[in-house]
């Protein structure tokens, strides 16, 4: 019985072992041949043909940091800013990593969310509309660190004391 288990284990190990693919065989009649040298970096999204690693679809890798909080300044004041940072951007040739921000243009009073005060976000001291790109990094610059200073400024005076807040959503696209 032990011999059967050992033989079955060896057969399974042989079947599961990887087999090296050969481009061709060289001999005295065929003394030269070509092979493909490749290097992949990034995430393999689609392994089109398992026998050909060069046709895989690869997406990029990157790190983007967004602030936990953005404090809005009073009307006409300079806001305290927090950085949105893109680094280690390794993306496919001809593409660009974009970080955009979506936000409502109102902050809601914590005690009564029907009471609001208007505000706008700024990137590098320029007003940005909701959906605007605030950081953009082209392919081919993996060593660079790209930053944008984000802040908020009220567009009207609040009517009540209290904490006003809302959500800003950052999104990343590579295209």
Chimera marker file (.cmm) of the C-alpha trace (Angstrom):
<marker_set name="trace">
<marker id="1" x="0.000" y="0.000" z="0.000" r="1" g="1" b="0" radius="0.5"/>
<marker id="2" x="2.835" y="2.407" z="0.855" r="1" g="1" b="0" radius="0.5"/>
<marker id="3" x="4.428" y="1.734" z="-2.534" r="1" g="1" b="0" radius="0.5"/>
<marker id="4" x="1.214" y="2.652" z="-4.330" r="1" g="1" b="0" radius="0.5"/>
<marker id="5" x="0.946" y="5.945" z="-2.393" r="1" g="1" b="0" radius="0.5"/>
<marker id="6" x="4.590" y="6.787" z="-3.127" r="1" g="1" b="0" radius="0.5"/>
<marker id="7" x="4.144" y="5.995" z="-6.848" r="1" g="1" b="0" radius="0.5"/>
<marker id="8" x="0.928" y="8.054" z="-7.038" r="1" g="1" b="0" radius="0.5"/>
<marker id="9" x="2.645" y="10.967" z="-5.277" r="1" g="1" b="0" radius="0.5"/>
<marker id="10" x="5.564" y="10.845" z="-7.706" r="1" g="1" b="0" radius="0.5"/>
<marker id="11" x="3.205" y="10.743" z="-10.706" r="1" g="1" b="0" radius="0.5"/>
<marker id="12" x="1.263" y="13.762" z="-9.358" r="1" g="1" b="0" radius="0.5"/>
<marker id="13" x="4.486" y="15.675" z="-8.672" r="1" g="1" b="0" radius="0.5"/>
<marker id="14" x="5.699" y="14.948" z="-12.202" r="1" g="1" b="0" radius="0.5"/>
<marker id="15" x="2.394" y="16.118" z="-13.710" r="1" g="1" b="0" radius="0.5"/>
<marker id="16" x="2.335" y="19.307" z="-11.648" r="1" g="1" b="0" radius="0.5"/>
<marker id="17" x="5.950" y="20.276" z="-12.260" r="1" g="1" b="0" radius="0.5"/>
<marker id="18" x="6.530" y="23.176" z="-14.623" r="1" g="1" b="0" radius="0.5"/>
<marker id="19" x="7.771" y="22.502" z="-18.100" r="1" g="1" b="0" radius="0.5"/>
<marker id="20" x="10.145" y="24.940" z="-19.756" r="1" g="1" b="0" radius="0.5"/>
<marker id="21" x="8.917" y="26.084" z="-23.155" r="1" g="1" b="0" radius="0.5"/>
<marker id="22" x="11.516" y="25.876" z="-25.889" r="1" g="1" b="0" radius="0.5"/>
<marker id="23" x="11.540" y="28.231" z="-28.876" r="1" g="1" b="0" radius="0.5"/>
<marker id="24" x="13.368" y="25.702" z="-30.995" r="1" g="1" b="0" radius="0.5"/>
<marker id="25" x="16.169" y="23.242" z="-31.024" r="1" g="1" b="0" radius="0.5"/>
<marker id="26" x="19.617" y="24.138" z="-32.269" r="1" g="1" b="0" radius="0.5"/>
<marker id="27" x="21.826" y="21.590" z="-34.022" r="1" g="1" b="0" radius="0.5"/>
<marker id="28" x="24.403" y="21.356" z="-36.816" r="1" g="1" b="0" radius="0.5"/>
<marker id="29" x="21.739" y="22.069" z="-39.436" r="1" g="1" b="0" radius="0.5"/>
<marker id="30" x="20.144" y="24.895" z="-37.436" r="1" g="1" b="0" radius="0.5"/>
<marker id="31" x="23.059" y="26.525" z="-35.528" r="1" g="1" b="0" radius="0.5"/>
<marker id="32" x="21.260" y="29.732" z="-34.464" r="1" g="1" b="0" radius="0.5"/>
<marker id="33" x="17.843" y="30.807" z="-33.264" r="1" g="1" b="0" radius="0.5"/>
<marker id="34" x="15.948" y="33.666" z="-31.663" r="1" g="1" b="0" radius="0.5"/>
<marker id="35" x="14.306" y="33.927" z="-28.288" r="1" g="1" b="0" radius="0.5"/>
<marker id="36" x="12.398" y="36.738" z="-26.586" r="1" g="1" b="0" radius="0.5"/>
<marker id="37" x="13.865" y="38.458" z="-23.548" r="1" g="1" b="0" radius="0.5"/>
<marker id="38" x="11.222" y="40.183" z="-21.428" r="1" g="1" b="0" radius="0.5"/>
<marker id="39" x="10.697" y="41.933" z="-18.130" r="1" g="1" b="0" radius="0.5"/>
<marker id="40" x="7.288" y="42.667" z="-16.587" r="1" g="1" b="0" radius="0.5"/>
<marker id="41" x="6.586" y="45.281" z="-13.972" r="1" g="1" b="0" radius="0.5"/>
<marker id="42" x="3.153" y="46.154" z="-12.696" r="1" g="1" b="0" radius="0.5"/>
<marker id="43" x="0.052" y="44.088" z="-12.058" r="1" g="1" b="0" radius="0.5"/>
<marker id="44" x="-0.896" y="41.418" z="-14.591" r="1" g="1" b="0" radius="0.5"/>
<marker id="45" x="-4.556" y="42.138" z="-15.350" r="1" g="1" b="0" radius="0.5"/>
<marker id="46" x="-5.045" y="39.570" z="-18.089" r="1" g="1" b="0" radius="0.5"/>
<marker id="47" x="-2.815" y="36.648" z="-18.918" r="1" g="1" b="0" radius="0.5"/>
<marker id="48" x="-3.987" y="36.334" z="-22.548" r="1" g="1" b="0" radius="0.5"/>
<marker id="49" x="-1.920" y="33.310" z="-23.535" r="1" g="1" b="0" radius="0.5"/>
<marker id="50" x="-0.242" y="31.401" z="-20.698" r="1" g="1" b="0" radius="0.5"/>
<marker id="51" x="2.437" y="30.191" z="-23.135" r="1" g="1" b="0" radius="0.5"/>
<marker id="52" x="3.414" y="33.765" z="-24.110" r="1" g="1" b="0" radius="0.5"/>
<marker id="53" x="4.090" y="36.096" z="-21.165" r="1" g="1" b="0" radius="0.5"/>
<marker id="54" x="4.756" y="39.051" z="-23.493" r="1" g="1" b="0" radius="0.5"/>
<marker id="55" x="1.101" y="39.414" z="-24.518" r="1" g="1" b="0" radius="0.5"/>
<marker id="56" x="-0.156" y="39.919" z="-20.955" r="1" g="1" b="0" radius="0.5"/>
<marker id="57" x="-2.088" y="43.081" z="-20.131" r="1" g="1" b="0" radius="0.5"/>
<marker id="58" x="-0.258" y="44.992" z="-17.401" r="1" g="1" b="0" radius="0.5"/>
<marker id="59" x="-1.594" y="47.861" z="-15.335" r="1" g="1" b="0" radius="0.5"/>
<marker id="60" x="0.461" y="50.203" z="-13.254" r="1" g="1" b="0" radius="0.5"/>
<marker id="61" x="1.355" y="50.508" z="-9.655" r="1" g="1" b="0" radius="0.5"/>
<marker id="62" x="1.393" y="53.717" z="-7.668" r="1" g="1" b="0" radius="0.5"/>
<marker id="63" x="0.897" y="55.221" z="-4.219" r="1" g="1" b="0" radius="0.5"/>
<marker id="64" x="-1.391" y="58.197" z="-3.638" r="1" g="1" b="0" radius="0.5"/>
<marker id="65" x="-1.808" y="59.839" z="-0.236" r="1" g="1" b="0" radius="0.5"/>
<marker id="66" x="-4.841" y="61.974" z="0.569" r="1" g="1" b="0" radius="0.5"/>
<marker id="67" x="-5.411" y="64.000" z="3.737" r="1" g="1" b="0" radius="0.5"/>
<marker id="68" x="-7.646" y="62.679" z="6.509" r="1" g="1" b="0" radius="0.5"/>
<marker id="69" x="-9.138" y="66.165" z="6.999" r="1" g="1" b="0" radius="0.5"/>
<marker id="70" x="-9.216" y="69.447" z="5.090" r="1" g="1" b="0" radius="0.5"/>
<marker id="71" x="-9.974" y="72.487" z="7.230" r="1" g="1" b="0" radius="0.5"/>
<marker id="72" x="-11.850" y="75.284" z="5.487" r="1" g="1" b="0" radius="0.5"/>
<marker id="73" x="-10.805" y="78.879" z="6.116" r="1" g="1" b="0" radius="0.5"/>
<marker id="74" x="-13.159" y="81.828" z="6.558" r="1" g="1" b="0" radius="0.5"/>
<marker id="75" x="-14.150" y="83.904" z="3.542" r="1" g="1" b="0" radius="0.5"/>
<marker id="76" x="-11.246" y="85.797" z="2.010" r="1" g="1" b="0" radius="0.5"/>
<marker id="77" x="-8.731" y="83.955" z="4.209" r="1" g="1" b="0" radius="0.5"/>
<marker id="78" x="-5.824" y="81.800" z="3.098" r="1" g="1" b="0" radius="0.5"/>
<marker id="79" x="-6.576" y="78.174" z="3.955" r="1" g="1" b="0" radius="0.5"/>
<marker id="80" x="-4.302" y="75.801" z="5.790" r="1" g="1" b="0" radius="0.5"/>
<marker id="81" x="-3.446" y="73.204" z="3.163" r="1" g="1" b="0" radius="0.5"/>
<marker id="82" x="-2.846" y="69.471" z="3.197" r="1" g="1" b="0" radius="0.5"/>
<marker id="83" x="-0.937" y="67.693" z="0.426" r="1" g="1" b="0" radius="0.5"/>
<marker id="84" x="-2.287" y="65.136" z="-2.003" r="1" g="1" b="0" radius="0.5"/>
<marker id="85" x="0.823" y="63.184" z="-3.009" r="1" g="1" b="0" radius="0.5"/>
<marker id="86" x="1.413" y="60.750" z="-5.880" r="1" g="1" b="0" radius="0.5"/>
<marker id="87" x="4.642" y="58.756" z="-5.835" r="1" g="1" b="0" radius="0.5"/>
<marker id="88" x="6.148" y="55.513" z="-7.097" r="1" g="1" b="0" radius="0.5"/>
<marker id="89" x="4.059" y="55.913" z="-10.253" r="1" g="1" b="0" radius="0.5"/>
<marker id="90" x="4.889" y="53.041" z="-12.612" r="1" g="1" b="0" radius="0.5"/>
<marker id="91" x="2.177" y="53.048" z="-15.282" r="1" g="1" b="0" radius="0.5"/>
<marker id="92" x="1.991" y="51.911" z="-18.921" r="1" g="1" b="0" radius="0.5"/>
<marker id="93" x="3.642" y="53.948" z="-21.683" r="1" g="1" b="0" radius="0.5"/>
<marker id="94" x="1.513" y="56.778" z="-23.050" r="1" g="1" b="0" radius="0.5"/>
<marker id="95" x="-0.792" y="56.978" z="-20.024" r="1" g="1" b="0" radius="0.5"/>
<marker id="96" x="-1.242" y="59.511" z="-17.243" r="1" g="1" b="0" radius="0.5"/>
<marker id="97" x="-2.273" y="59.001" z="-13.626" r="1" g="1" b="0" radius="0.5"/>
<marker id="98" x="-4.900" y="61.571" z="-12.621" r="1" g="1" b="0" radius="0.5"/>
<marker id="99" x="-6.238" y="62.219" z="-9.131" r="1" g="1" b="0" radius="0.5"/>
<marker id="100" x="-9.565" y="64.056" z="-9.141" r="1" g="1" b="0" radius="0.5"/>
<marker id="101" x="-11.816" y="65.278" z="-6.351" r="1" g="1" b="0" radius="0.5"/>
<marker id="102" x="-15.619" y="65.333" z="-6.150" r="1" g="1" b="0" radius="0.5"/>
<marker id="103" x="-17.374" y="67.395" z="-3.514" r="1" g="1" b="0" radius="0.5"/>
<marker id="104" x="-20.612" y="69.196" z="-2.719" r="1" g="1" b="0" radius="0.5"/>
<marker id="105" x="-20.074" y="72.911" z="-2.431" r="1" g="1" b="0" radius="0.5"/>
<marker id="106" x="-21.648" y="73.050" z="1.008" r="1" g="1" b="0" radius="0.5"/>
<marker id="107" x="-20.724" y="72.097" z="4.521" r="1" g="1" b="0" radius="0.5"/>
<marker id="108" x="-23.541" y="70.901" z="6.772" r="1" g="1" b="0" radius="0.5"/>
<marker id="109" x="-23.984" y="71.905" z="10.412" r="1" g="1" b="0" radius="0.5"/>
<marker id="110" x="-23.463" y="68.891" z="12.681" r="1" g="1" b="0" radius="0.5"/>
<marker id="111" x="-26.486" y="69.736" z="14.880" r="1" g="1" b="0" radius="0.5"/>
<marker id="112" x="-28.858" y="70.349" z="11.942" r="1" g="1" b="0" radius="0.5"/>
<marker id="113" x="-27.753" y="69.161" z="8.502" r="1" g="1" b="0" radius="0.5"/>
<marker id="114" x="-30.397" y="71.335" z="6.825" r="1" g="1" b="0" radius="0.5"/>
<marker id="115" x="-28.243" y="74.339" z="7.773" r="1" g="1" b="0" radius="0.5"/>
<marker id="116" x="-25.321" y="74.734" z="5.390" r="1" g="1" b="0" radius="0.5"/>
<marker id="117" x="-22.537" y="77.099" z="4.465" r="1" g="1" b="0" radius="0.5"/>
<marker id="118" x="-21.002" y="77.293" z="0.988" r="1" g="1" b="0" radius="0.5"/>
<marker id="119" x="-17.336" y="76.575" z="0.320" r="1" g="1" b="0" radius="0.5"/>
<marker id="120" x="-14.925" y="75.768" z="-2.461" r="1" g="1" b="0" radius="0.5"/>
<marker id="121" x="-11.836" y="73.604" z="-2.568" r="1" g="1" b="0" radius="0.5"/>
<marker id="122" x="-8.562" y="74.984" z="-3.777" r="1" g="1" b="0" radius="0.5"/>
<marker id="123" x="-5.565" y="73.173" z="-5.246" r="1" g="1" b="0" radius="0.5"/>
<marker id="124" x="-2.327" y="75.144" z="-5.081" r="1" g="1" b="0" radius="0.5"/>
<marker id="125" x="-4.346" y="78.311" z="-4.215" r="1" g="1" b="0" radius="0.5"/>
<marker id="126" x="-6.651" y="78.008" z="-7.261" r="1" g="1" b="0" radius="0.5"/>
<marker id="127" x="-10.363" y="77.190" z="-6.956" r="1" g="1" b="0" radius="0.5"/>
<marker id="128" x="-11.256" y="73.749" z="-8.303" r="1" g="1" b="0" radius="0.5"/>
<marker id="129" x="-14.656" y="72.585" z="-9.457" r="1" g="1" b="0" radius="0.5"/>
<marker id="130" x="-16.044" y="69.263" z="-8.303" r="1" g="1" b="0" radius="0.5"/>
<marker id="131" x="-14.619" y="66.531" z="-10.540" r="1" g="1" b="0" radius="0.5"/>
<marker id="132" x="-11.439" y="68.462" z="-11.326" r="1" g="1" b="0" radius="0.5"/>
<marker id="133" x="-8.026" y="66.824" z="-11.563" r="1" g="1" b="0" radius="0.5"/>
<marker id="134" x="-5.792" y="68.010" z="-8.725" r="1" g="1" b="0" radius="0.5"/>
<marker id="135" x="-2.696" y="65.838" z="-9.382" r="1" g="1" b="0" radius="0.5"/>
<marker id="136" x="-1.497" y="64.554" z="-12.743" r="1" g="1" b="0" radius="0.5"/>
<marker id="137" x="1.565" y="62.352" z="-13.356" r="1" g="1" b="0" radius="0.5"/>
<marker id="138" x="2.608" y="61.220" z="-16.854" r="1" g="1" b="0" radius="0.5"/>
<marker id="139" x="4.066" y="57.770" z="-17.467" r="1" g="1" b="0" radius="0.5"/>
<marker id="140" x="7.837" y="57.537" z="-17.422" r="1" g="1" b="0" radius="0.5"/>
<marker id="141" x="8.420" y="59.437" z="-14.185" r="1" g="1" b="0" radius="0.5"/>
<marker id="142" x="8.506" y="56.700" z="-11.511" r="1" g="1" b="0" radius="0.5"/>
<marker id="143" x="11.039" y="58.486" z="-9.306" r="1" g="1" b="0" radius="0.5"/>
<marker id="144" x="9.118" y="61.764" z="-9.112" r="1" g="1" b="0" radius="0.5"/>
<marker id="145" x="6.884" y="62.829" z="-6.256" r="1" g="1" b="0" radius="0.5"/>
<marker id="146" x="3.997" y="65.023" z="-7.387" r="1" g="1" b="0" radius="0.5"/>
<marker id="147" x="2.079" y="67.104" z="-4.843" r="1" g="1" b="0" radius="0.5"/>
<marker id="148" x="-0.870" y="69.437" z="-4.765" r="1" g="1" b="0" radius="0.5"/>
<marker id="149" x="-1.702" y="71.573" z="-1.723" r="1" g="1" b="0" radius="0.5"/>
<marker id="150" x="-5.453" y="71.222" z="-1.039" r="1" g="1" b="0" radius="0.5"/>
<marker id="151" x="-7.434" y="73.614" z="1.119" r="1" g="1" b="0" radius="0.5"/>
<marker id="152" x="-10.987" y="74.851" z="1.543" r="1" g="1" b="0" radius="0.5"/>
<marker id="153" x="-12.407" y="78.378" z="1.740" r="1" g="1" b="0" radius="0.5"/>
<marker id="154" x="-15.915" y="79.401" z="2.782" r="1" g="1" b="0" radius="0.5"/>
<marker id="155" x="-17.847" y="81.312" z="0.119" r="1" g="1" b="0" radius="0.5"/>
<marker id="156" x="-20.316" y="82.752" z="2.647" r="1" g="1" b="0" radius="0.5"/>
<marker id="157" x="-20.454" y="83.519" z="6.339" r="1" g="1" b="0" radius="0.5"/>
<marker id="158" x="-22.091" y="80.880" z="8.549" r="1" g="1" b="0" radius="0.5"/>
<marker id="159" x="-25.257" y="81.855" z="10.423" r="1" g="1" b="0" radius="0.5"/>
<marker id="160" x="-24.645" y="79.627" z="13.452" r="1" g="1" b="0" radius="0.5"/>
<marker id="161" x="-21.735" y="78.517" z="15.593" r="1" g="1" b="0" radius="0.5"/>
<marker id="162" x="-20.834" y="74.839" z="15.403" r="1" g="1" b="0" radius="0.5"/>
<marker id="163" x="-19.002" y="72.264" z="13.343" r="1" g="1" b="0" radius="0.5"/>
<marker id="164" x="-19.815" y="72.167" z="9.644" r="1" g="1" b="0" radius="0.5"/>
<marker id="165" x="-18.590" y="69.250" z="7.550" r="1" g="1" b="0" radius="0.5"/>
<marker id="166" x="-19.068" y="67.185" z="4.423" r="1" g="1" b="0" radius="0.5"/>
<marker id="167" x="-17.140" y="64.650" z="2.356" r="1" g="1" b="0" radius="0.5"/>
<marker id="168" x="-14.669" y="65.178" z="-0.487" r="1" g="1" b="0" radius="0.5"/>
<marker id="169" x="-14.013" y="62.018" z="-2.524" r="1" g="1" b="0" radius="0.5"/>
<marker id="170" x="-10.725" y="61.513" z="-4.321" r="1" g="1" b="0" radius="0.5"/>
<marker id="171" x="-10.551" y="59.138" z="-7.286" r="1" g="1" b="0" radius="0.5"/>
<marker id="172" x="-7.640" y="57.834" z="-9.350" r="1" g="1" b="0" radius="0.5"/>
<marker id="173" x="-7.670" y="57.038" z="-13.040" r="1" g="1" b="0" radius="0.5"/>
<marker id="174" x="-4.937" y="55.906" z="-15.418" r="1" g="1" b="0" radius="0.5"/>
<marker id="175" x="-5.653" y="56.584" z="-19.052" r="1" g="1" b="0" radius="0.5"/>
<link id1="1" id2="2" r="1" g="1" b="0" radius="0.2"/>
<link id1="2" id2="3" r="1" g="1" b="0" radius="0.2"/>
<link id1="3" id2="4" r="1" g="1" b="0" radius="0.2"/>
<link id1="4" id2="5" r="1" g="1" b="0" radius="0.2"/>
<link id1="5" id2="6" r="1" g="1" b="0" radius="0.2"/>
<link id1="6" id2="7" r="1" g="1" b="0" radius="0.2"/>
<link id1="7" id2="8" r="1" g="1" b="0" radius="0.2"/>
<link id1="8" id2="9" r="1" g="1" b="0" radius="0.2"/>
<link id1="9" id2="10" r="1" g="1" b="0" radius="0.2"/>
<link id1="10" id2="11" r="1" g="1" b="0" radius="0.2"/>
<link id1="11" id2="12" r="1" g="1" b="0" radius="0.2"/>
<link id1="12" id2="13" r="1" g="1" b="0" radius="0.2"/>
<link id1="13" id2="14" r="1" g="1" b="0" radius="0.2"/>
<link id1="14" id2="15" r="1" g="1" b="0" radius="0.2"/>
<link id1="15" id2="16" r="1" g="1" b="0" radius="0.2"/>
<link id1="16" id2="17" r="1" g="1" b="0" radius="0.2"/>
<link id1="17" id2="18" r="1" g="1" b="0" radius="0.2"/>
<link id1="18" id2="19" r="1" g="1" b="0" radius="0.2"/>
<link id1="19" id2="20" r="1" g="1" b="0" radius="0.2"/>
<link id1="20" id2="21" r="1" g="1" b="0" radius="0.2"/>
<link id1="21" id2="22" r="1" g="1" b="0" radius="0.2"/>
<link id1="22" id2="23" r="1" g="1" b="0" radius="0.2"/>
<link id1="23" id2="24" r="1" g="1" b="0" radius="0.2"/>
<link id1="24" id2="25" r="1" g="1" b="0" radius="0.2"/>
<link id1="25" id2="26" r="1" g="1" b="0" radius="0.2"/>
<link id1="26" id2="27" r="1" g="1" b="0" radius="0.2"/>
<link id1="27" id2="28" r="1" g="1" b="0" radius="0.2"/>
<link id1="28" id2="29" r="1" g="1" b="0" radius="0.2"/>
<link id1="29" id2="30" r="1" g="1" b="0" radius="0.2"/>
<link id1="30" id2="31" r="1" g="1" b="0" radius="0.2"/>
<link id1="31" id2="32" r="1" g="1" b="0" radius="0.2"/>
<link id1="32" id2="33" r="1" g="1" b="0" radius="0.2"/>
<link id1="33" id2="34" r="1" g="1" b="0" radius="0.2"/>
<link id1="34" id2="35" r="1" g="1" b="0" radius="0.2"/>
<link id1="35" id2="36" r="1" g="1" b="0" radius="0.2"/>
<link id1="36" id2="37" r="1" g="1" b="0" radius="0.2"/>
<link id1="37" id2="38" r="1" g="1" b="0" radius="0.2"/>
<link id1="38" id2="39" r="1" g="1" b="0" radius="0.2"/>
<link id1="39" id2="40" r="1" g="1" b="0" radius="0.2"/>
<link id1="40" id2="41" r="1" g="1" b="0" radius="0.2"/>
<link id1="41" id2="42" r="1" g="1" b="0" radius="0.2"/>
<link id1="42" id2="43" r="1" g="1" b="0" radius="0.2"/>
<link id1="43" id2="44" r="1" g="1" b="0" radius="0.2"/>
<link id1="44" id2="45" r="1" g="1" b="0" radius="0.2"/>
<link id1="45" id2="46" r="1" g="1" b="0" radius="0.2"/>
<link id1="46" id2="47" r="1" g="1" b="0" radius="0.2"/>
<link id1="47" id2="48" r="1" g="1" b="0" radius="0.2"/>
<link id1="48" id2="49" r="1" g="1" b="0" radius="0.2"/>
<link id1="49" id2="50" r="1" g="1" b="0" radius="0.2"/>
<link id1="50" id2="51" r="1" g="1" b="0" radius="0.2"/>
<link id1="51" id2="52" r="1" g="1" b="0" radius="0.2"/>
<link id1="52" id2="53" r="1" g="1" b="0" radius="0.2"/>
<link id1="53" id2="54" r="1" g="1" b="0" radius="0.2"/>
<link id1="54" id2="55" r="1" g="1" b="0" radius="0.2"/>
<link id1="55" id2="56" r="1" g="1" b="0" radius="0.2"/>
<link id1="56" id2="57" r="1" g="1" b="0" radius="0.2"/>
<link id1="57" id2="58" r="1" g="1" b="0" radius="0.2"/>
<link id1="58" id2="59" r="1" g="1" b="0" radius="0.2"/>
<link id1="59" id2="60" r="1" g="1" b="0" radius="0.2"/>
<link id1="60" id2="61" r="1" g="1" b="0" radius="0.2"/>
<link id1="61" id2="62" r="1" g="1" b="0" radius="0.2"/>
<link id1="62" id2="63" r="1" g="1" b="0" radius="0.2"/>
<link id1="63" id2="64" r="1" g="1" b="0" radius="0.2"/>
<link id1="64" id2="65" r="1" g="1" b="0" radius="0.2"/>
<link id1="65" id2="66" r="1" g="1" b="0" radius="0.2"/>
<link id1="66" id2="67" r="1" g="1" b="0" radius="0.2"/>
<link id1="67" id2="68" r="1" g="1" b="0" radius="0.2"/>
<link id1="68" id2="69" r="1" g="1" b="0" radius="0.2"/>
<link id1="69" id2="70" r="1" g="1" b="0" radius="0.2"/>
<link id1="70" id2="71" r="1" g="1" b="0" radius="0.2"/>
<link id1="71" id2="72" r="1" g="1" b="0" radius="0.2"/>
<link id1="72" id2="73" r="1" g="1" b="0" radius="0.2"/>
<link id1="73" id2="74" r="1" g="1" b="0" radius="0.2"/>
<link id1="74" id2="75" r="1" g="1" b="0" radius="0.2"/>
<link id1="75" id2="76" r="1" g="1" b="0" radius="0.2"/>
<link id1="76" id2="77" r="1" g="1" b="0" radius="0.2"/>
<link id1="77" id2="78" r="1" g="1" b="0" radius="0.2"/>
<link id1="78" id2="79" r="1" g="1" b="0" radius="0.2"/>
<link id1="79" id2="80" r="1" g="1" b="0" radius="0.2"/>
<link id1="80" id2="81" r="1" g="1" b="0" radius="0.2"/>
<link id1="81" id2="82" r="1" g="1" b="0" radius="0.2"/>
<link id1="82" id2="83" r="1" g="1" b="0" radius="0.2"/>
<link id1="83" id2="84" r="1" g="1" b="0" radius="0.2"/>
<link id1="84" id2="85" r="1" g="1" b="0" radius="0.2"/>
<link id1="85" id2="86" r="1" g="1" b="0" radius="0.2"/>
<link id1="86" id2="87" r="1" g="1" b="0" radius="0.2"/>
<link id1="87" id2="88" r="1" g="1" b="0" radius="0.2"/>
<link id1="88" id2="89" r="1" g="1" b="0" radius="0.2"/>
<link id1="89" id2="90" r="1" g="1" b="0" radius="0.2"/>
<link id1="90" id2="91" r="1" g="1" b="0" radius="0.2"/>
<link id1="91" id2="92" r="1" g="1" b="0" radius="0.2"/>
<link id1="92" id2="93" r="1" g="1" b="0" radius="0.2"/>
<link id1="93" id2="94" r="1" g="1" b="0" radius="0.2"/>
<link id1="94" id2="95" r="1" g="1" b="0" radius="0.2"/>
<link id1="95" id2="96" r="1" g="1" b="0" radius="0.2"/>
<link id1="96" id2="97" r="1" g="1" b="0" radius="0.2"/>
<link id1="97" id2="98" r="1" g="1" b="0" radius="0.2"/>
<link id1="98" id2="99" r="1" g="1" b="0" radius="0.2"/>
<link id1="99" id2="100" r="1" g="1" b="0" radius="0.2"/>
<link id1="100" id2="101" r="1" g="1" b="0" radius="0.2"/>
<link id1="101" id2="102" r="1" g="1" b="0" radius="0.2"/>
<link id1="102" id2="103" r="1" g="1" b="0" radius="0.2"/>
<link id1="103" id2="104" r="1" g="1" b="0" radius="0.2"/>
<link id1="104" id2="105" r="1" g="1" b="0" radius="0.2"/>
<link id1="105" id2="106" r="1" g="1" b="0" radius="0.2"/>
<link id1="106" id2="107" r="1" g="1" b="0" radius="0.2"/>
<link id1="107" id2="108" r="1" g="1" b="0" radius="0.2"/>
<link id1="108" id2="109" r="1" g="1" b="0" radius="0.2"/>
<link id1="109" id2="110" r="1" g="1" b="0" radius="0.2"/>
<link id1="110" id2="111" r="1" g="1" b="0" radius="0.2"/>
<link id1="111" id2="112" r="1" g="1" b="0" radius="0.2"/>
<link id1="112" id2="113" r="1" g="1" b="0" radius="0.2"/>
<link id1="113" id2="114" r="1" g="1" b="0" radius="0.2"/>
<link id1="114" id2="115" r="1" g="1" b="0" radius="0.2"/>
<link id1="115" id2="116" r="1" g="1" b="0" radius="0.2"/>
<link id1="116" id2="117" r="1" g="1" b="0" radius="0.2"/>
<link id1="117" id2="118" r="1" g="1" b="0" radius="0.2"/>
<link id1="118" id2="119" r="1" g="1" b="0" radius="0.2"/>
<link id1="119" id2="120" r="1" g="1" b="0" radius="0.2"/>
<link id1="120" id2="121" r="1" g="1" b="0" radius="0.2"/>
<link id1="121" id2="122" r="1" g="1" b="0" radius="0.2"/>
<link id1="122" id2="123" r="1" g="1" b="0" radius="0.2"/>
<link id1="123" id2="124" r="1" g="1" b="0" radius="0.2"/>
<link id1="124" id2="125" r="1" g="1" b="0" radius="0.2"/>
<link id1="125" id2="126" r="1" g="1" b="0" radius="0.2"/>
<link id1="126" id2="127" r="1" g="1" b="0" radius="0.2"/>
<link id1="127" id2="128" r="1" g="1" b="0" radius="0.2"/>
<link id1="128" id2="129" r="1" g="1" b="0" radius="0.2"/>
<link id1="129" id2="130" r="1" g="1" b="0" radius="0.2"/>
<link id1="130" id2="131" r="1" g="1" b="0" radius="0.2"/>
<link id1="131" id2="132" r="1" g="1" b="0" radius="0.2"/>
<link id1="132" id2="133" r="1" g="1" b="0" radius="0.2"/>
<link id1="133" id2="134" r="1" g="1" b="0" radius="0.2"/>
<link id1="134" id2="135" r="1" g="1" b="0" radius="0.2"/>
<link id1="135" id2="136" r="1" g="1" b="0" radius="0.2"/>
<link id1="136" id2="137" r="1" g="1" b="0" radius="0.2"/>
<link id1="137" id2="138" r="1" g="1" b="0" radius="0.2"/>
<link id1="138" id2="139" r="1" g="1" b="0" radius="0.2"/>
<link id1="139" id2="140" r="1" g="1" b="0" radius="0.2"/>
<link id1="140" id2="141" r="1" g="1" b="0" radius="0.2"/>
<link id1="141" id2="142" r="1" g="1" b="0" radius="0.2"/>
<link id1="142" id2="143" r="1" g="1" b="0" radius="0.2"/>
<link id1="143" id2="144" r="1" g="1" b="0" radius="0.2"/>
<link id1="144" id2="145" r="1" g="1" b="0" radius="0.2"/>
<link id1="145" id2="146" r="1" g="1" b="0" radius="0.2"/>
<link id1="146" id2="147" r="1" g="1" b="0" radius="0.2"/>
<link id1="147" id2="148" r="1" g="1" b="0" radius="0.2"/>
<link id1="148" id2="149" r="1" g="1" b="0" radius="0.2"/>
<link id1="149" id2="150" r="1" g="1" b="0" radius="0.2"/>
<link id1="150" id2="151" r="1" g="1" b="0" radius="0.2"/>
<link id1="151" id2="152" r="1" g="1" b="0" radius="0.2"/>
<link id1="152" id2="153" r="1" g="1" b="0" radius="0.2"/>
<link id1="153" id2="154" r="1" g="1" b="0" radius="0.2"/>
<link id1="154" id2="155" r="1" g="1" b="0" radius="0.2"/>
<link id1="155" id2="156" r="1" g="1" b="0" radius="0.2"/>
<link id1="156" id2="157" r="1" g="1" b="0" radius="0.2"/>
<link id1="157" id2="158" r="1" g="1" b="0" radius="0.2"/>
<link id1="158" id2="159" r="1" g="1" b="0" radius="0.2"/>
<link id1="159" id2="160" r="1" g="1" b="0" radius="0.2"/>
<link id1="160" id2="161" r="1" g="1" b="0" radius="0.2"/>
<link id1="161" id2="162" r="1" g="1" b="0" radius="0.2"/>
<link id1="162" id2="163" r="1" g="1" b="0" radius="0.2"/>
<link id1="163" id2="164" r="1" g="1" b="0" radius="0.2"/>
<link id1="164" id2="165" r="1" g="1" b="0" radius="0.2"/>
<link id1="165" id2="166" r="1" g="1" b="0" radius="0.2"/>
<link id1="166" id2="167" r="1" g="1" b="0" radius="0.2"/>
<link id1="167" id2="168" r="1" g="1" b="0" radius="0.2"/>
<link id1="168" id2="169" r="1" g="1" b="0" radius="0.2"/>
<link id1="169" id2="170" r="1" g="1" b="0" radius="0.2"/>
<link id1="170" id2="171" r="1" g="1" b="0" radius="0.2"/>
<link id1="171" id2="172" r="1" g="1" b="0" radius="0.2"/>
<link id1="172" id2="173" r="1" g="1" b="0" radius="0.2"/>
<link id1="173" id2="174" r="1" g="1" b="0" radius="0.2"/>
<link id1="174" id2="175" r="1" g="1" b="0" radius="0.2"/>
</marker_set>
